[in-house]
Amino acid sequence: MAAPPLLLDAQTRAQIWRKLVKAIEAYATKLETGRVTPPLDPAKLRAMLSRFDFSAPAEALEALDFLVEGLWKFQTHTPHPRYYGLFNPAPTTMGIAADALVAAFNPQLAAWSHSPLAIEIEQHLVRAFGARFGYDPAQTDGTFASGGMEANHTALLTALVQAFPEFSSRGLRALAAQPVLYVSAEAHHSLLKAARMCGLGTEAVREIPVEASLRMNAEILASRIAQDRGQGFAPFLVAATAGTTNAGAIDPLPAIAEVAAREKLWRHVDAAWGGAAALVPELRPLLDGIERADSITFDAHKWLSVPMGAGIYLTRHTDILDRTFRIAQTYMPREAAELDVVNPFVHSMQWSRRAIGLKVFLSLAVAGWEGYATAIRHMVAMGALLREQLEGSGWQVVNETPLPLCCFIDQRHAEGRSAAYLHAVAMKVVSSGKAWISTTRLAGSAPVLRACITNYRTSADDIAALIAALEEARGQLR
Ligand SMILES: Cc1ncc(COP(=O)(O)O)c(C=O)c1O
């Protein structure tokens, strides 16, 4: 009898696993010899895919080859050491191994009884990361999430439930006043999206102006809250950012915590990228004040380099996730109550869920805190080198941050501050395939080039290659 097509026979499976392991190892070892960026040609991709109309089964090894070759050719290689981009890392080896195991064992993280080990591992990590941020592990709760977006969404929901308990059952229309929340003008836009998804609408998000350092102005925050109260709004949350997406700015956490405490507002810190500073003793003071947060967003798939996605929502309110997400039903397993453990499906947004924490667990278990501290220190040093080399070659770095992220303009070109010129430089670099950088606007107006290091494999040679690619782009635009 032929093997079922979804399982395949033992011999084919063995060939697939061998090919797979070879492909993964080749990607890890040969990646840096190739281009960072792919051709962007949707018509070509669609033509390639048109041969798959699924009417006849493809041969398994050929199908696998198709995907491996396709990913090599048609991907911006975010794990490449010269990808200077948006917090996307080279994945850890142990993270890749854990994710492969997760795909194979397919643990279901809805109910404790179905995945006791995976769920206890995640809770163990929640307490361990809580402790790094200064929470009391016995008073730390949290959940793994798809990423920072879901963690920030969870923060808004939990803050709403805390401030307006009737929100859970009766929704926003039961509230006497429109709830409003506060973020800096440089906060990540996932907070706006979360406001929309909570039914608050984006106008409920007050974007507080930043100082020249691109950090939230805590005095303006205080006066905006007073103004809102005077106009009948209901402030409920302040979200500070520790490591902004644009420029790596860290909001003044103690001053913001002070204002929020005085006003009795939920304090959230979005530390999706910058939170990793908590793993390095000499950088930890940058996050002082984070321990006062009611909730924290931290993404292990950013600076901890695990494969995407691995968001973490942490809180020191041990009952709030339950109050936000518990739903009564009769069909799910019931052992959790007897065992005094928590079922994740009543404790978080997702129901059926992939085991997200295992790739964090294996990576951390093998590297240890010290291994991570070393890797992060290296990236910070590469950031300092990049800053120094940019300035030595006529670029002006305009952001101030101890984190490895440079926003810069061209001092040697008459148009060196214009959005069009900077975009042209970025496009020249990207299309050369030698590196990936981007442009953005600081505080909503000033155009800059942006290069960030979130890759533990980025070396001094890679920095030199970026400087050379920038020089070449500048030369072509003269
Ligand atoms: C500060 C910050 N918060 C939240 C997010 C959203 O995280 P994710 O892309 O994992 O959903 C990002 C993404 O870059 C970010 O930089």
The ligand as a Gaussian input file, in Angstrom:
#p B3LYP/6-31G(d) Opt

LIG

0 1
 C        9.041000      49.624000      19.698000
 C        8.247000      48.596000      18.954000
 N        7.096000      48.156000      19.473000
 C        6.332000      47.238000      18.857000
 C        6.704000      46.713000      17.642000
 C        5.833000      45.709000      16.946000
 O        6.420000      44.454000      17.088000
 P        6.088000      43.232000      16.088000
 O        6.589000      43.645000      14.749000
 O        6.835000      42.108000      16.724000
 O        4.617000      43.001000      16.126000
 C        7.893000      47.144000      17.054000
 C        8.350000      46.585000      15.759000
 O        9.391000      46.898000      15.262000
 C        8.694000      48.096000      17.729000
 O        9.830000      48.561000      17.200000

